[in-house]
Amino acid sequence: MHFCLTGQYTPRALNAILENPTTNRQEAAAKVIEAAGGKLVSMYSVAADGPGVLLIFDVPDPSAAPAISGLTVQAGALQNVKLTRLFTQDEIKQVRQNAVKLRGSYKPPGS
């Protein structure tokens, strides 16, 4: 399952990065994702809302993604973290097929 994680570095993390500007945060991200049985697909630095990061990663267990997200917050590395489940086009096709099957069983408010 693919996920997108975005967040801004905390002041503490930024100070640590500035003390060692050649630090490789991609290696650190890949290590924790791989420890969860996953794979880092891509990592980008972003400047929106302050210095931050955008990760796209794939993990086989959906509970691993919020665990990874929580670790980054708990460790004081990131703040304002957002975790979004990404769906492949094949997965969305299955979702749409399931929605068609369920359509008749749902009654909207006021009906």
One Martini backbone bead per residue (centre of mass of N, CA, C, O) as a GRO file, in nm:
protein
  111
    1MET     BB    1   0.097   0.037   0.022
    2HIS     BB    2   0.045   0.368  -0.043
    3PHE     BB    3   0.215   0.667   0.081
    4CYS     BB    4   0.182   1.006   0.208
    5LEU     BB    5   0.428   1.217   0.362
    6THR     BB    6   0.395   1.518   0.549
    7GLY     BB    7   0.626   1.780   0.672
    8GLN     BB    8   0.779   1.968   0.925
    9TYR     BB    9   1.044   2.079   1.056
   10THR     BB   10   1.180   2.121   1.340
   11PRO     BB   11   1.387   2.322   1.504
   12ARG     BB   12   1.566   2.092   1.604
   13ALA     BB   13   1.614   1.959   1.327
   14LEU     BB   14   1.729   2.206   1.181
   15ASN     BB   15   1.976   2.239   1.363
   16ALA     BB   16   2.097   1.960   1.299
   17ILE     BB   17   2.123   2.006   0.994
   18LEU     BB   18   2.305   2.265   1.013
   19GLU     BB   19   2.540   2.115   1.162
   20ASN     BB   20   2.479   1.884   0.916
   21PRO     BB   21   2.438   1.945   0.580
   22THR     BB   22   2.514   1.630   0.475
   23THR     BB   23   2.284   1.497   0.565
   24ASN     BB   24   2.084   1.186   0.519
   25ARG     BB   25   1.743   1.154   0.531
   26GLN     BB   26   1.685   0.926   0.329
   27GLU     BB   27   1.823   0.698   0.483
   28ALA     BB   28   1.646   0.718   0.737
   29ALA     BB   29   1.377   0.665   0.597
   30ALA     BB   30   1.445   0.395   0.463
   31LYS     BB   31   1.510   0.235   0.720
   32VAL     BB   32   1.227   0.243   0.857
   33ILE     BB   33   1.066   0.131   0.620
   34GLU     BB   34   1.226  -0.137   0.592
   35ALA     BB   35   1.165  -0.233   0.886
   36ALA     BB   36   0.845  -0.248   0.786
   37GLY     BB   37   0.868  -0.384   0.482
   38GLY     BB   38   0.944  -0.150   0.295
   39LYS     BB   39   0.946   0.132   0.049
   40LEU     BB   40   1.111   0.390  -0.088
   41VAL     BB   41   1.017   0.585  -0.357
   42SER     BB   42   1.016   0.898  -0.248
   43MET     BB   43   1.196   1.222  -0.196
   44TYR     BB   44   1.114   1.553  -0.075
   45SER     BB   45   1.163   1.885  -0.069
   46VAL     BB   46   0.993   2.151   0.109
   47ALA     BB   47   0.863   2.505   0.149
   48ALA     BB   48   0.596   2.477   0.249
   49ASP     BB   49   0.537   2.596   0.561
   50GLY     BB   50   0.825   2.526   0.554
   51PRO     BB   51   1.058   2.318   0.616
   52GLY     BB   52   1.039   1.999   0.438
   53VAL     BB   53   0.853   1.691   0.358
   54LEU     BB   54   0.816   1.427   0.098
   55LEU     BB   55   0.669   1.102   0.105
   56ILE     BB   56   0.695   0.792  -0.076
   57PHE     BB   57   0.542   0.479   0.023
   58ASP     BB   58   0.574   0.115   0.073
   59VAL     BB   59   0.345  -0.105   0.248
   60PRO     BB   60   0.199  -0.409   0.352
   61ASP     BB   61   0.117  -0.267   0.626
   62PRO     BB   62  -0.108  -0.027   0.725
   63SER     BB   63   0.010   0.012   1.027
   64ALA     BB   64   0.296   0.127   0.952
   65ALA     BB   65   0.244   0.419   0.869
   66PRO     BB   66   0.155   0.543   1.149
   67ALA     BB   67   0.412   0.453   1.291
   68ILE     BB   68   0.608   0.622   1.130
   69SER     BB   69   0.476   0.893   1.180
   70GLY     BB   70   0.490   0.885   1.493
   71LEU     BB   71   0.800   0.869   1.516
   72THR     BB   72   0.865   1.150   1.397
   73VAL     BB   73   0.719   1.302   1.621
   74GLN     BB   74   0.840   1.174   1.880
   75ALA     BB   75   1.145   1.254   1.789
   76GLY     BB   76   1.123   1.566   1.673
   77ALA     BB   77   1.133   1.607   1.348
   78LEU     BB   78   0.815   1.649   1.311
   79GLN     BB   79   0.545   1.855   1.191
   80ASN     BB   80   0.248   1.864   1.054
   81VAL     BB   81   0.142   1.581   0.987
   82LYS     BB   82   0.065   1.393   0.686
   83LEU     BB   83  -0.144   1.108   0.600
   84THR     BB   84  -0.174   0.934   0.282
   85ARG     BB   85  -0.359   0.732   0.096
   86LEU     BB   86  -0.271   0.554  -0.191
   87PHE     BB   87  -0.407   0.481  -0.517
   88THR     BB   88  -0.425   0.280  -0.755
   89GLN     BB   89  -0.590   0.217  -1.041
   90ASP     BB   90  -0.663  -0.074  -0.962
   91GLU     BB   91  -0.784  -0.004  -0.684
   92ILE     BB   92  -1.003   0.192  -0.789
   93LYS     BB   93  -1.153  -0.011  -0.957
   94GLN     BB   94  -1.240  -0.182  -0.712
   95VAL     BB   95  -1.393   0.039  -0.565
   96ARG     BB   96  -1.602   0.091  -0.788
   97GLN     BB   97  -1.715  -0.196  -0.794
   98ASN     BB   98  -1.811  -0.193  -0.499
   99ALA     BB   99  -2.002   0.051  -0.522
  100VAL     BB  100  -2.198  -0.079  -0.720
  101LYS     BB  101  -2.284  -0.314  -0.529
  102LEU     BB  102  -2.379  -0.104  -0.283
  103ARG     BB  103  -2.580   0.115  -0.385
  104GLY     BB  104  -2.868  -0.022  -0.296
  105SER     BB  105  -2.799  -0.013   0.036
  106TYR     BB  106  -2.816   0.303   0.025
  107LYS     BB  107  -2.947   0.571   0.234
  108PRO     BB  108  -3.006   0.880   0.223
  109PRO     BB  109  -3.081   1.153   0.354
  110GLY     BB  110  -3.438   1.182   0.327
  111SER     BB  111  -3.538   0.877   0.207
   0.00000   0.00000   0.00000
